[in-house]
Amino acid sequence: MTLVSTEEVVKGEVAFRVKYFGDVSHLYAVGEPPSDSGFFAEAR
């Protein structure tokens, strides 16, 4: 899960802030392990 928020500090200019990136704590909270699905295969 990734959460991005915006804020307008200067009128007409928007700044983006990443509050968290790739968070899986919601899975751990219910006892579900994170999946490796979508990962690249290991190079040989």
Steps between C-alpha positions, in 0.01 A plus 500: 500500500629844413356829620577821314356833610510846350526845646486845347754712686534763229182587310493302175790270596439155637748290696465123523603313813533124535383408849578132458610283211452126461357456850368150574419543870129446421590144393704429812213632714276215383772233491538497120856483366589736215512334157800480269264514200620749243865483605763445234645150488850463642779536246701185451 
